[in-house]
Amino acid sequence: MKIRFRAAMAVAASAALLAACSSAEPSGDAGSEAPASDAGTTEMTGDWPDLGGTTVNVAASWSGTEQENFQKVLAGFEEATGATVQYTSFGDKAADYLGTQIAGGSAPDVALIAQPGLLKQFVADGSIKPLSDDTLATVKENYAQTWVDLSSVDGKDYGVWLKASNKSTIWYNTSLYDAAGVTPPQTWDDFVAALQTLSDSGVAGISVGADVGWPLTDWFENAYLRIAGAEKYDQLTNHEIPWTDDSVKQTLEALAQVWGNPALVEEGGAQRAFVDTVTEVFGDSPKVATVYEGDFLAANIAETGAAVGTDALYYPWPSMNGSAPAVMGSGDVAIAFNDGEAAQALLKYLATPEAANTWIALGGFTSPNQNSDLSLYPDDVSRQIAQDLVNAETFRFDMSDLTPSAFGGTQGQGFWQEMINFYEDPADVQGAMDALEAAAASAYEG
């Protein structure tokens, strides 16, 4: 039986800034029901199955405020269908938690995970089910093809991307840019020139924290996506081309234009913690004008006392070699461990603009749903970040998260370490390529 649903789903507006996804161990938050919402309205229409008396088990990483906001999204599904949703937070242990539940025959109906590689693993072992035709139609109606492709395996579609992160944002101190007469650059050449102008004005152009490797891999991934293009990005991610390919050389040479020029980069980067770069740019006595990292940096900036939107703004990673707008980022994808009516209905619901709009208005959330309401974002900065994400002609997931962890996710080795080594000696492009290829070959063979 179908029920026609038209109801006021709860949304609460706030001035919260975009923040990084928080994660926590499974705890007292586990097994909680989605709360009823109590502020604001957004209208939802549609035919939904009558799931009265059905309990839908959902697991994801979110706890604290993010869990509360997600449960307000789930409350809309409960109201639409009559189902009861039980939520469990698995913190940062998605693979361990879900693996244990699968082995014990008690996998949740739906889980949201941040690792496309884990999705592929679940497909390979038969743990998750493809989207139903109805759900897939809703996904295709609301998402750009690049997002559909991200959760497709061997021609079948398995996921709905609810939450996204834009990691192609370069943040700057507005007062220092204004004092130097610098405007946000559109191209890489303009970016390099802007850093030089800022340096000439008496402050360092950009601060880099290279005591760990992941921020440096993000630099590489953004540059590579624009220089080499999406197809080669995918090939390098899968090690279908070597790290000695000419496209890697071009990318490293571009990065060396900045990293290898002490007139542009604040000294001491090899020993600087990433979080300290934010203070260098936005602290009480700023010494540097620019810092690169993703949209989550807004939360770090706010902790310095600087106001995002006035003291701090961002511009998209500049075009390189005439590249079209592109975004490198990450996200959370919903997958179903069974093909029952309730699980598929929830995936369809999460693919609707209304589900996205509920969380958008609460803040701290970016939606890849291209039909979501941009006007609901609580501030201009988060709205523009989302618009860049939705309008990007190309989106690619963080390469590090797609490669074997021995190469892309382990401190002191692989991609992380070799980018640190290159940062310390950016003149040795060939040496960096050879080292990256050796590390990749070992990790992918393993």
Secondary structure, DSSP 4 states (H G I P E B T S, - for coil): -EEEEEEEE------PPP-PPP---S-TTTTEEPPPP-S--EEEEEEEE--TT-EEEEEES--HHHHHHHHHHHHHHHHHH--EEEEEE-TT-HHHHHHHHHHTT---SEEEES-HHHHHHHHHTT-SBPPPHHHHHHHHHHS-HHHHHHTEETTEE--EEEEEEE--EEEEEHHHHHHHT----SBHHHHHHHHHHHHHTTSEEEE---SSSHHHHHHHHHHHHHHH-HHHHHHHHTTSS-TTSHHHHHHHHHHHHHHT-TTTB-TTGGG--HHHHHHHHHSSS--EEEEE--TTHHHHHHHTTPPBTTTEEEEEPPBSTTPPPEEEEEEEEEEESS--HHHHHHHHHHTSHHHHHHHHTTSS-----TTS-GGGSSSHHHHHHHHHHHH-SEEEE-GGGTS-HHHHS-TTSHHHHHHHHHHH-TT-HHHHHHHHHHHHHHHHH-
